[in-house]
Amino acid sequence: MKTTYKYLFLLLLSLSIVGCSDLEEEPVGLLAPDGFFQSTSDIQTAVDGSLTHAINEKFWGRKLSIALMLRSDMVSLASNETRRVEMNDFSTLASNGMISEFWPKTYQGIAAANQAIAGAADVDVADDLKNPVTAQAYFARAFYYFHLVRLFGEVPYIDEPVTDIDAATSMSKSSVSEIYTNIIADLEYAKTWLPNTQTSRATPSKAAASSYLALVYLTMGDYQNAFTEATDVINNAGTYDLALDDNYQNLFNGDVIDASKEPIFALDYNNFEAADNAYDQTAPMTGIRGDDRNLGGGWSVAVPTLEVYTTWDAGDYRRAVSLDDRASIGGVVVDYTEFDISGHQFAKNNPYVAKYMRYPGLFARANARATSHNYSMIRYAEVLLIAAEAAVELGDNASALTYINQVRERARKGGATKTGADEEYVFAASDVPADLTGTVTIDDVLEERRLELAFEGKRWYDIARRQIGVEVFSASGLEGFKSSFDSNDYLLPLPEDELERNPNLLPQNPGY
């Protein structure tokens, strides 16, 4: 994406939906930007401000993305930092230092979207000029609330700029069903007014709205609507300029991702940097300690267990793209059994996540920070798998086979990539994974999602919506038995500091 995101100063006034802990600062969105909104470009500026919060280090740049990885069954922790230990071990406290970062950042994004929507009312132009821009704000608001409701359940639903401090500090939680109703309404508005395509996949399109509707319905268990929305995207792929990328590696290559037709909505890191290290840090968090690449290698924080690698068919090209099992460390090329050659206490002799370290793009700096990556929040392969899962639930096995096998067919094509030692090689086309035959099960689709979408922030949400934690965190799971996990862990605790400021947010989520 070549668009330059802009900040509205009025959207950066505080770190919380109800202001700083001493309430001396005004809440996000409290200032009414009288006179600011005069044209569609002003609405776009506010929308860009909203989406800028998503690429911040406190949201997808590190805090939320890594929290989702650690709570999944595919990534373990190589760190002793308390806030990360809590996330990985399901011992999360309401004071957790990761939650206290991404909760307010999410609401800042919502506040900016609300400003754009409210400000659009002051722009005196025809609806066909104004509404397609305003629709981006509706999409952004739905995007943020969809994360919140899946993470925390009942949360305050704010759909207009806050103009009253007393009201802001006494907001109550909205029910999960009400939040989902509002998310769907926002996405329906976005689907109505957004254009079929945008010049950047980081700008919401009609396809993005429809794809998110499919995922929302899937999460709610409304499989007919999930199937309808997903197949609408699939059947209109040409109109929406969507297709599976022939080379799976391209999806994680900052040098070529802008040309790919597979991302539907992405968070685009194009040398973005703001104050407080607000850029992409996912690559170093998942990278090999002491790796000679990227001017210092990774920080060895979020590391898959060996079982993630050994249970993944070696003939599946997606394993080669997703995991580094070979690296040059201190000038010595070693395989994963010797990754601890760096001597660091947290270096692990396991294959590491490779998706973000191999091709960080033109702008990456030391440790592959501030990359050129486009992080797909939803991509065409996932829409195919949404359709497949919904089809299974609806008893349409023929459709389930069609859609899941399209994803597997792309994986068989192989492609060019390189090892962690920067050795270029071509992974030849293979017969792995073979097409599924017979009756497709929900387990088949969930497993396909686990592999296809590995380390992309999807797996935890799948575990939570399907309530399979007891199974995947058992002794036979990829990480072994996690004794602290119970059914209360499907939701995170509401932040302690928010509860202290606003008792109306009580009760706390069960188990915390």
C-alpha positions, -999 to 999 in steps of 0.1 A, spaced: 0 0 0 13 34 -9 -13 54 10 2 75 38 -18 71 70 -26 103 88 -32 109 125 -59 132 138 -45 148 169 -79 146 185 -78 108 183 -45 105 202 -54 123 234 -57 93 257 -48 56 262 -82 44 272 -119 46 264 -124 65 296 -92 84 297 -60 80 318 -61 66 352 -63 100 369 -90 112 345 -71 144 338 -70 138 301 -102 139 280 -114 106 266 -107 96 230 -133 112 208 -144 137 235 -134 167 213 -161 175 187 -141 184 156 -164 212 147 -156 225 112 -131 198 104 -153 176 82 -159 195 50 -151 170 23 -149 133 16 -111 136 19 -116 147 56 -137 116 62 -109 95 46 -84 111 69 -104 100 99 -108 65 85 -71 63 79 -66 74 115 -88 45 126 -70 19 107 -36 33 118 -44 21 153 -46 -15 139 -10 -15 127 3 -1 159 27 -22 180 1 -24 207 -24 -41 183 -12 -62 154 24 -49 155 30 -72 185 8 -72 215 -25 -88 201 -9 -108 174 16 -125 198 -11 -130 225 -32 -149 199 -3 -170 189 6 -179 225 -30 -188 234 -31 -212 204 -18 -248 205 8 -240 178 32 -217 196 49 -219 230 68 -193 250 105 -188 251 105 -160 277 100 -154 314 82 -121 310 51 -123 333 25 -109 309 36 -135 282 37 -164 307 2 -156 317 -10 -157 281 8 -189 273 -1 -208 304 -37 -196 308 -29 -179 341 -39 -145 328 -47 -118 354 -69 -88 349 -37 -67 352 -20 -85 323 3 -61 305 -6 -72 270 -44 -67 276 -37 -33 290 -21 -24 257 -44 -38 231 -77 -30 248 -73 8 247 -57 7 213 -88 -12 200 -111 14 214 -90 42 200 -96 26 166 -133 25 173 -133 61 185 -117 73 152 -142 53 132 -170 69 152 -156 103 145 -155 96 107 -191 84 107 -204 113 128 -183 138 108 -197 125 75 -231 140 84 -215 175 81 -202 168 46 -227 181 21 -221 160 -10 -242 133 -28 -245 100 -11 -229 81 -39 -197 102 -33 -198 102 5 -211 69 15 -184 47 -1 -159 65 20 -180 65 52 -185 28 47 -148 22 53 -154 36 88 -183 12 94 -161 -17 83 -133 -5 106 -157 -3 136 -170 -38 129 -134 -51 125 -124 -38 160 -156 -50 178 -153 -84 162 -119 -88 179 -133 -75 212 -164 -97 214 -144 -128 206 -117 -119 232 -138 -106 261 -175 -113 254 -196 -85 268 -179 -51 264 -191 -15 262 -205 -8 227 -198 28 217 -212 39 183 -208 77 185 -181 102 197 -180 106 234 -190 141 245 -198 136 282 -171 125 306 -197 114 332 -214 92 307 -181 78 295 -171 68 330 -204 50 337 -209 29 305 -222 -6 310 -214 -37 290 -235 -46 260 -246 -82 255 -228 -105 231 -259 -108 209 -263 -70 207 -226 -65 197 -229 -91 170 -261 -75 157 -243 -42 154 -213 -58 138 -235 -73 112 -253 -40 106 -220 -22 101 -208 -48 77 -240 -48 57 -238 -11 53 -202 -15 42 -211 -42 18 -238 -20 3 -216 11 -3 -180 -1 -7 -167 -6 -43 -159 -41 -56 -122 -34 -56 -98 -9 -41 -63 2 -52 -49 -13 -20 -60 -44 -1 -55 -24 31 -86 -3 21 -118 -22 28 -138 -33 -3 -172 -49 -8 -154 -83 -9 -138 -75 25 -172 -67 40 -188 -99 26 -159 -121 37 -161 -107 72 -198 -113 73 -191 -149 64 -166 -152 92 -189 -135 117 -217 -158 108 -194 -188 111 -183 -177 145 -220 -173 156 -229 -207 143 -252 -193 116 -239 -217 90 -265 -209 63 -256 -172 62 -219 -181 65 -222 -203 34 -242 -177 15 -217 -149 22 -187 -170 15 -200 -185 -18 -211 -150 -28 -174 -140 -26 -163 -171 -44 -188 -168 -72 -178 -132 -77 -140 -137 -74 -135 -123 -109 -155 -92 -101 -136 -88 -68 -102 -95 -85 -96 -124 -61 -77 -157 -66 -54 -181 -48 -18 -171 -52 0 -197 -72 29 -196 -47 20 -198 -10 53 -181 -1 42 -149 -19 17 -143 8 45 -137 33 70 -119 10 71 -81 16 87 -76 -18 58 -91 -39 27 -92 -17 12 -60 -31 7 -78 -64 -11 -108 -50 -48 -113 -56 -53 -135 -25 -55 -109 4 -90 -95 8 -83 -72 37 -48 -66 50 -29 -45 75 -1 -30 54 33 -23 69 50 -1 44 79 13 65 53 27 89 67 41 121 52 63 148 60 72 183 65 45 210 79 18 187 45 16 170 56 -5 140 56 -42 131 76 -63 155 60 -97 148 90 -110 128 116 -105 155 93 -119 182 91 -151 162 126 -152 148 156 -174 156 179 -160 183 213 -152 169 202 -157 133 226 -140 108 197 -126 88 181 -92 93 210 -76 112 207 -95 144 182 -122 139 151 -127 161 143 -125 198 131 -161 203 99 -153 221 70 -171 203 84 -205 192 64 -236 180 69 -268 198 88 -296 179 55 -315 176 41 -288 153 69 -296 129 71 -334 132 33 -339 128 32 -318 97 38 -338 65 72 -330 52 58 -331 16 35 -302 23 50 -270 9 32 -250 35 55 -265 62 85 -253 43 71 -218 41 58 -216 76 88 -230 96 125 -225 96 144 -257 103 178 -245 92 197 -213 99 231 -196 98 240 -186 134 272 -168 140 284 -178 105 277 -215 111 249 -232 92 230 -256 114 197 -274 115 171 -269 142 187 -295 166 215 -270 171 197 -236 172 209 -232 208 244 -226 194 237 -189 200 241 -196 237 211 -175 247 190 -188 275 158 -187 255 172 -202 222 152 -233 214 162 -264 194 129 -263 175 119 -251 141 108 -214 143 81 -195 126 94 -185 92 65 -166 76 76 -132 88 115 -134 89 124 -146 54 111 -118 32 105 -88 54 108 -64 24 127 -33 14 121 -13 46 130 -38 73 155 -27 98 175 -45 124 159 -78 136 133 -73 108 114 -46 125 92 -21 106 87 -45 77 69 -42 43 46 -71 52 9 -71 44 -7 -91 72 -38 -107 57 -67 -103 82 -87 -124 58 -77 -139 25 -93 -159 -3 -81 -193 10 -99 -186 43 -131 -178 25 -129 -212 7 -125 -229 41 -154 -209 56 -175 -222 28 -162 -257 34 -169 -257 71 -204 -242 66 -211 -268 39 -202 -296 63 -226 -282 89 -253 -280 62 -248 -315 50 -235 -304 16 -205 -327 13 -200 -320 -24 -194 -283 -18 -172 -291 12 -150 -313 -9 -148 -287 -37 -137 -258 -15 -113 -276 8 -96 -293 -21 -90 -260 -39 -69 -250 -9 -50 -283 -9 -45 -281 -46 -26 -248 -43 -4 -263 -16 6 -291 -39 20 -266 -65 51 -259 -44 72 -229 -53 104 -210 -48 114 -201 -12 146 -202 9 157 -217 41 166 -199 73 202 -201 61 192 -179 31 197 -209 7 173 -205 -23 156 -236 -35 125 -246 -54 101 -269 -37 88 -291 -65 51 -298 -71 41 -329 -51 11 -350 -43 9 -337 -7 -16 -328 5 -38 -351 -16 -74 -343 -23 -98 -354 3 -124 -380 -7 -154 -394 10 -171 -375 38 -155 -342 50 -158 -337 87 -155 -306 109 -121 -320 121 -109 -321 85 -117 -284 80 -103 -273 113 -71 -292 106 -69 -276 72 -74 -242 87 -47 -249 113 -21 -256 86 -32 -232 59 -35 -203 84 -7 -213 107 7 -184 128 -17 -159 113 -37 -152 145 -66 -175 135 -60 -207 155 -70 -194 189 -103 -180 176 -110 -214 161 -102 -232 194 -125 -208 212 -155 -208 188 -154 -246 185 -147 -251 223 -120 -276 217 -95 -264 243 -99 -295 265 -88 -316 235 -60 -296 221 -44 -287 254 -45 -323 266 -15 -346 270 -18 -356 234 -19 -320 221 9 -303 203 21 -285 235 12 -313 259 -11 -309 289 -18 -274 300 -31 -279 335 -44 -243 340 -67 -244 310 -105 -245 317 -136 -234 300 -134 -199 315 -102 -193 295 -122 -190 262 -126 -153 273 -99 -130 286 -105 -110 318 -117 -74 315 -88 -50 322 -84 -43 359 -78 -6 355 -110 -2 334 -130 -19 362 -114 3 388 -125 34 368 -159 22 359 -177 -3 383 -205 -5 358 -183 -29 338 -187 -55 366 -191 -83 369 -157 -95 358 -157 -124 333 -161 -158 351 -130 -173 366 -110 -141 370 
